[in-house]
Amino acid sequence: MVEYSTVTLDSIFHALSDTTRRAILRDVTGSAKTVGEIAQPYRMSLAAVSKHLQVLEDADLIERERKGNCRMVRLKADTLRAAQDWLSFYERFWNTRLDALQDHLENTEQTPRKE
């Protein structure tokens, strides 16, 4: 497993902790969008959207590129690998626990109850 710094993971999970920022990431997954296009579905100012974008950029989850008068925003999906790798450890943990629970429940159902 690749090791990632705590600072990197902290900034990624901080960025992902906000509903709006997660939605923004989803919005730019398919293709790059302008800040105006990203801001359109939200009831907030461009300045507020820019603050969300700054958090995402600081976590290295997006990149912004100037194209003429516009700033295009696109997902940097590779950075999400750090979070996925960290979470996969716990996925294995919970899968093992849930498998054990399933085995226990199946064995309990087969055992006749004494009344």
C-alpha positions as CSV (number, residue, x, y, z in Angstrom):
1,M,0.0,0.0,0.0
2,V,1.3,3.5,-0.9
3,E,1.8,5.7,2.2
4,Y,0.3,9.2,2.1
5,S,1.1,11.9,4.6
6,T,-1.4,12.8,7.3
7,V,-1.5,16.3,5.9
8,T,-2.6,15.1,2.5
9,L,-5.3,12.9,3.9
10,D,-6.4,15.6,6.3
11,S,-6.8,18.1,3.5
12,I,-8.6,15.6,1.3
13,F,-11.1,14.6,4.0
14,H,-11.6,18.2,5.0
15,A,-12.4,19.1,1.4
16,L,-14.7,16.1,1.1
17,S,-16.5,16.8,4.4
18,D,-18.6,19.5,2.8
19,T,-21.7,18.7,0.7
20,T,-21.2,21.5,-1.7
21,R,-17.6,20.6,-2.4
22,R,-18.6,17.0,-3.0
23,A,-21.2,18.1,-5.4
24,I,-18.7,20.4,-7.2
25,L,-16.4,17.4,-7.6
26,R,-19.2,15.4,-9.1
27,D,-20.0,18.3,-11.4
28,V,-16.5,18.5,-12.8
29,T,-16.0,14.8,-13.1
30,G,-17.3,14.5,-16.7
31,S,-15.6,17.6,-18.1
32,A,-14.0,20.9,-17.2
33,K,-16.4,23.7,-16.3
34,T,-16.1,27.4,-15.8
35,V,-16.5,28.9,-12.3
36,G,-19.8,30.4,-13.5
37,E,-21.1,27.0,-14.7
38,I,-20.1,25.4,-11.4
39,A,-21.8,28.2,-9.4
40,Q,-25.0,28.2,-11.4
41,P,-27.0,25.5,-9.4
42,Y,-26.1,27.0,-6.0
43,R,-27.6,29.9,-4.2
44,M,-24.3,31.5,-3.3
45,S,-22.1,34.2,-4.6
46,L,-19.2,33.6,-7.0
47,A,-16.9,34.5,-4.1
48,A,-18.4,31.8,-1.9
49,V,-18.0,29.2,-4.7
50,S,-14.4,30.4,-5.2
51,K,-13.7,29.7,-1.5
52,H,-15.0,26.1,-2.0
53,L,-12.8,25.8,-5.1
54,Q,-9.8,27.0,-3.1
55,V,-10.3,24.3,-0.5
56,L,-10.6,21.7,-3.3
57,E,-7.5,23.1,-5.0
58,D,-5.5,23.1,-1.7
59,A,-6.4,19.4,-1.3
60,D,-5.1,18.9,-4.9
61,L,-8.6,17.5,-5.9
62,I,-9.1,20.0,-8.7
63,E,-6.9,22.1,-11.0
64,R,-7.8,25.5,-12.4
65,E,-6.6,26.6,-15.8
66,R,-7.1,30.0,-17.4
67,K,-8.6,29.8,-20.9
68,G,-9.1,33.3,-22.3
69,N,-11.2,35.2,-19.9
70,C,-12.5,32.0,-18.1
71,R,-11.0,29.8,-15.5
72,M,-11.7,26.2,-16.2
73,V,-11.9,23.7,-13.3
74,R,-11.3,20.0,-13.7
75,L,-11.1,17.0,-11.4
76,K,-7.7,15.6,-10.4
77,A,-9.0,12.1,-9.7
78,D,-5.6,10.7,-8.9
79,T,-5.6,12.5,-5.6
80,L,-8.7,10.6,-4.6
81,R,-6.6,7.5,-4.7
82,A,-5.1,8.5,-1.3
83,A,-8.5,8.6,0.3
84,Q,-9.5,5.3,-1.4
85,D,-6.4,3.5,-0.3
86,W,-6.9,4.7,3.3
87,L,-10.5,3.7,3.3
88,S,-9.9,0.3,1.7
89,F,-8.2,-0.9,5.0
90,Y,-11.4,-0.2,6.9
91,E,-13.5,-1.7,4.1
92,R,-11.6,-5.0,4.6
93,F,-12.1,-4.7,8.4
94,W,-15.9,-4.2,8.0
95,N,-16.3,-6.9,5.4
96,T,-14.6,-9.4,7.8
97,R,-16.9,-8.2,10.6
98,L,-20.0,-8.4,8.5
99,D,-19.1,-11.8,7.2
100,A,-18.7,-13.0,10.7
101,L,-22.1,-11.6,11.7
102,Q,-23.7,-13.2,8.7
103,D,-22.2,-16.6,9.7
104,H,-23.4,-16.1,13.2
105,L,-26.9,-15.3,12.1
106,E,-27.1,-18.2,9.7
107,N,-26.0,-20.6,12.4
108,T,-28.4,-19.1,14.9
109,E,-31.3,-19.5,12.5
110,Q,-30.5,-23.2,12.0
111,T,-30.3,-24.0,15.7
112,P,-33.8,-24.9,17.0
113,R,-34.9,-22.7,19.9
114,K,-35.9,-24.4,23.2
115,E,-39.2,-23.3,24.5
